[in-house]
């Protein structure tokens, strides 16, 4: 194994052939496709849209800029590219720029190879250490990304023009790796020019001193589509340097949204309590987010992140668990009456077009009602509940509430003609918590379809005709 080599000479003897990072990515992509391996683990909903474009860019050796609103897995996708790097690569021991022993780019690396020859010591750099990431902000300096003259090294006696006086920034230190720059247009124009020099001219200019650095990088950046235009905050030459411009998007199906929120949500396990989230409640949370992405009351330029679904899902489960703890019930299932718990997590992640006078809560309440109505109508036809409606016309009343014991729902449900079939379609059997959730879903669906009236008072609701 080449990984056993400790010097440049041993590396040569073992026949090691270095590859550029783009060649390495291409080689490993082809290998994973041949073997049927998952290439981008944890990325959901991009199988037929974004991922094929990323694969094409890697095959072409092109740097990438991903355009999309917040919460579209741009950074996650960039980080997953690490899986396409070799497990380890050889670097000159002690080099700041991960110098290739066969072709060092730094003055320090070249000097060491010149002095030691085949005895040049090497280390093995793991793939995780070959990824650099920076969130662009207007206050980033050339020193942060590119480098700066180190006054301590000057004080040690070196000339100011000596390359060895430079303390390199994050980009050169990611040499032979992947560098991700999030929100690229937020960089000041002079810093964008510095990035252009790195990517195009392969040089850095620090304090008027020009250093030739043939850096080996795969650059991936992210940007908001509105900012990434010739009229936006991006200089045209830098825009032209990225080979592939790829548009990301939010999950296009409810199922993709559910898959993501289930995968990414924090899972709470409380000993002695079992949580079962009905499929329709998951759909309601996902549907709420999809409606928010089309709502004129919400600023669509800032986007509605998948994190809205994740946070809402967590709050919904937490509220159901707290009820089970308070009522000493060992089984918990979220109900319609738990939905107000998602107001806080929704408002914290969206920007409204206008606010004040409680308008924020009204907007979220409208979204929740729309989500429940849409999901209910996917499961049922409101016109098929005539037996239940007749019961209410005869004076039937049902009370619900987020702190009402589940067995109360079981008792009330047993007296309603026609409700059993609906509960069966929702797989609500045996588990009182699941029955309580299903009863609320059916009643609220009929109310939103204008088949039942609903009175609210003191944390409870009463359904009547």
N, C-alpha and C positions, 0 to 999 in steps of 0.2 A: 504493500500500500504506500502511495506517495505521501500519505499523511504522517509516515514515520520519519520523514526527512527532517534533519535539524540544520542543514547547511545548504547553500546554493549548489555546491558540488554534488551532494547526495540527491538533490532534486533533479539535477541533470542526469545523473546515473540511472535514476528510476524512470526516465523518459517523460517527465511531466511536461505538458504543453499548455501554456497559459492561454486563456481566452479573454476577450474583452467582455465586459458585463453584458452587453447586448447580444453577443454571440452565445454567452452562457444562458441567458434567459431564453433565447430561441431554441437552443439544444434541449434544455429541460422541459420546455413547453411541448416540443415534439415527442419527447419520451413519455410525458404524462398522458398525452393524447393516445399514443400507441398502446399504453398499458391500461387505458380506461380509468385513470385516476381522477379524482376531483381536483380541479385546477384552482378554483377560487372558493374555498370552504366558507360557509356562512353567508354567501351572497345569494339572496333570493329575489327572483323576479327579473333578473337580467340575462337569463339563459339565451334568449332569442334576440336580444336587443344590444345591450352594452358589451357583454362578454365577447361576442364574436368580433366586435370592433377592436377591443383591447388585444385579442389574440392576433388580429391582422397587424396591428401596430408593432407588437413584439416581433412578429415574423419579419416585418420590414425594417426593424431597428430604429423606429421612430419614437422620439419623445412625445409625451401625451399631455394634453390639457383636457380636463373633464369639466364640462359646464353643467351646472345644475343648482337648484335651490338647496337650502340647508336640509340636512337629514336625509340625503339620498345615497348614503354609503360610499361617498367618494373617497374619504380617508380610509375606510375599512378596505376598499378595493385596492388602494395604493399599498397598504400594509400587507395585504395578502400576496403581493408580488414577491415577497421574501421567499415564499415556498418554491419559486422558480429559480432561486440561486443555488449554487452548489453548497453542500453541507459545510465545507471549509475551503479556504484558499490560502496559499502561502504569501506572507508579507515579510519584508525586511524587519528584523527585530528592532523595536524602538523607533521606527519611522512614524512621523506624525500623519503622513498621507497614505497609509496602507500601501506603501510602495511595492510594486511587483519586482521580485528579485531579478527578473530577466530584463526589465525595462523601468528602472526607477525614474520618477518624475521630479522629486524634490532634490534640492542641493545636498541635503543630509544623506539621502539614500544613495545618490550617485557617488558621493564621497566615500561612503562605507564600502560600496562594491569595488571602487577603485583601489582602496586600501587592502581589503580582505580577499577579493577575488572569490574563488570557489569556497573559501572558508566563511563567507558572509553568513552570519546566523539568521535563521528564519523562525517565525512563529506561524501558527495556523489560526486564521481569523474565522470565527463562526458566522453563518449567514445572518444571524440576528444583529450582529454588530456592524453590518454593512448597509443599514437603513438609517437615513437621516431625515428629519421632519421639522418644519418650521411653519408656524402660523404667521403670515405676513401682516404687519401692522405699520402704520405710517411712521412710527418712531424707530423702525429697524435701521441700523447703520451698515455701512460697508464693512465695518469691523466685525459685526455679527455674522454676516453671510460670507464675506470674502476674506477679510483679515486686516491686520493693523501692525504697524511697527511696534515692537516690544521694547519699551525704554530700558528695561532691565538688561536685555541683551546688548543694547547700545552702550549702556554703562559698563558692561563687561569688556569693552574695548573694540567691538566690531564697528565697521563703517556703516553709516546710515543706509548706503546703497547696497549693502551686503544682503543677499537673499536670506541668509540665516538669521537676520534680525526680525524677520516677519513672524508674527503669531497668526497662524491661519484660522479662518472662520469655519463655519459649519459645512459649507459646500466643498471646499478642498479636502476637508477631513472625512468626507463621505466618498472620496476617490475609490473607484472600483466597486461602487455600490449604487443604491437607489436613493435619490434625493426627492422628497416630496415637499412642495411649497403650497400651502393652503391659502386660498384667497389672494391669488397672485396680483390682481389689480390694486390691492391696498398698499403695495410697495411704492415708495416715492420713485419718481421717474429716474433720478440719478442712480438709484439702486437697481432699477430694471435694466439700465444701461450696463451696470456691473455684471448682472446675470447674463446679458447678451454677450459680453466679452468672454465670459467663462464658457458659454455654450457654443459660440460661433468662432471666436478668434483663438480660444484656448490660452488666453493670457489674463493676468490680473494686474490692475494698476492701483498701487497703494502709495499715497503720498508722492505721486509723480514718478515713482519707480516702477518700471514695467517688468513683470516676471512672466516668462513663458512657462505655462503649466499645461501639459497635454493630459488633462484629467480624463479619466474613464468613468463616465457617469450615465445613468439612465434617469432622466428627469421627468417627473410627473407632477403636474400642477392642477389646482382646482380654482374655479372662479364662478361667480354669479353671471349668468348670461347677459344681464343688462350692463354690467361693467366691462365685459370682455368684447368690446367693439372698438372700431376706429374712433368713434365719438365718445368712448368711455374713458377708463383710467388705465389703459394699457398702451404702451408704445408699439407702433406698427412693426418695427423690425423684430422685436421680441415675440410678438404674436405670430409672425411669419416663421419663426425658428421651430415652433412645435409642429411635428409632422402630422399628428392626428388630433383632431378636435372632436371629442366624443360627448354627446349629450346624455346625461343621466336622467332619471325620472323617478317619480314615486311609484309604489306598487300599483299595478293597473288592475288587480283583482282583489276582491275581499279576502280570498284564501291566502294570497301572498302576504297581505297585511297581517292576517292572523298568524301565519307561520313565523313572521318576523317578531311579532310581539310575544309569542310564546317562547321563541328562542332567546330573546334578549331580556325579557323581564326577570326581575329578581324573584327567586322562588323561596317562599317562606315555609318552613316545616315546623309546625308547633306540635310537640308531642301530645298525643291524645285527641287531636282534631284532624279530621279528613276534609279536604276541600275538593269539590267537584264543580267545575265551571261548565254549565250547559253550552252547547254549541251556539245556540241563538244569542246568548249573552256575549260570547266572543264576537259574533257577527255584528252585534249592535255597536260594540266598541270600535270595530274596524269601519263600520258604515258611518259612524259619527265623524271619523277623520276624513273619509272620502267626501262627505257632504261639506265639511269645512273647507276642503280644497276647491270647492265650487261656489262657496258662499260669497255674495257681494258684500257682506258685512265684515269680511276678514281680508286683510291686506295680502293679496296673493303674491306680491313681489317679494315678500319676505318668506313665503312658503309656509306649509304646514307639515312639519317633520313627522317621520314615523315615530319619533320619540313621544309624540302626543298619544299615539295608540299604546305604546309601551307603558307610559306613566299612568294613563287612565286604567289600563288593565291591572296594574299593580294596586292602584287605589281601590278599584272595585273588589278585588280579592281581599284586600286588607279590611275593608268595611264589613264584608261577609264574615271574616274570621272574628272580628271584634264582637259582632252580634252573637256568634256562637259562644264566645267566652263569657259574655255578659249573661246569656240565657242558659249557660251550662249545657249547650247542645254539642254533641260530639261530631256532628256532620254540618258542614257549611256549604252553601251554594248562593252565589250572587243573585239578587232579585232586581226587578225594575225599581223598587223603592231605594236601592243602593246607588242608583245612577247620580244623584246629586253629589256624591263623593268625587266625581270626576270633574266637577266645575273648577276646582282649584288647580288641578293638573293640566286642564285644557287652557285656562286663562294664562297660565305661566309660560305657555309656549306658542301662543298666537298673538298677532297684532291686529287689533280691530280698526276698522276705518274711522270709527267715532266711538267715543266712550262718555261715561258720566250718567248720573241718575239711575244707576243699577242696570244700565244697558248691557254691560258685559254679561251678567248672569242671564239676561233675557235672550241674548244671542245663543249662548250655550244651551239654554233650555229648549230653544227652537230647534237646534241641531239634534238634541237628544230625542225630542218627539219625532222628528223626521226619520231618525235612525230606527227607532222602535217600529214606526209605521211601515217603513220599507221592508224590514226584516220579517215582521209579522205577515205582511202580504206575500212574501216569498214562501212562507210556510202554509198559509191558510187563505181561504176565500171567506171574507167576513159574512157573505150571504149564506154560508153553510152552518151558521150558528143560531138558526131560528129557535131551536129547542131551548137554548140558554136564554135568548132574548125574551121568549115567552115567559120563562120563569121569573125574570126580573119584572116583566110587565104585571105579573101576578103578585108583586110585592116583595120579591126576593131582594135581599141586601147582602153585600159582602164587604167586610172591612179588611184593609191591608195596612202594613206599616213595616218599616225596617227593623223595628224591635218586637214585632209580633212573633210568638213562638211558632215553629213550623207545624206543630200538631194542630194548631188552630186552623191552619189552612187545610189540613187533611180533613178535619171535621166539616168545615164549610164546603169543601169540594164534594164531599159525599152526598150533599143535599141538592146539588145542582144537576139537573137533567141534561145530558149531552156533553158534560165536561170531561167525562172519563175518556172518550174517544180522542179528544184533543190532547189530553195528557199523554195518552199512549203514543200519539204521533211524535211527541216531544221526548219520548223515552223516560218519562217521569213515573217510575214504578218503585214502590217499596221505600225509597229514601225520602223521609219527610221534608228535608231541606230542598231536594229536587222538585218535589210536588209543590212546595210553597213558591218556588221560583217560577214554575210553569203556570201556576194559577195566576200569578201577577202578570205574566207575559200575555196570557190569553185575554184577561180582563182589560189590560191597558191597550192591547191591539184593537179590541172591540170599541173601546172608548175613542181612540184616535180615528177609527172608521165611522164615528158618529152613531154607533149602535147602542152605547151605554153612556150615561152621565157619570161624572166623577166629582165628588165634593172633598175638598182638602181641609183638614183641621188638626192642629197640634201633633204634627208628625205622622198622622194617619190619613188614609184615604178611604172613602166609601163609594162603592160602585152601585148605581141604581139605574132604573129606566126612567 
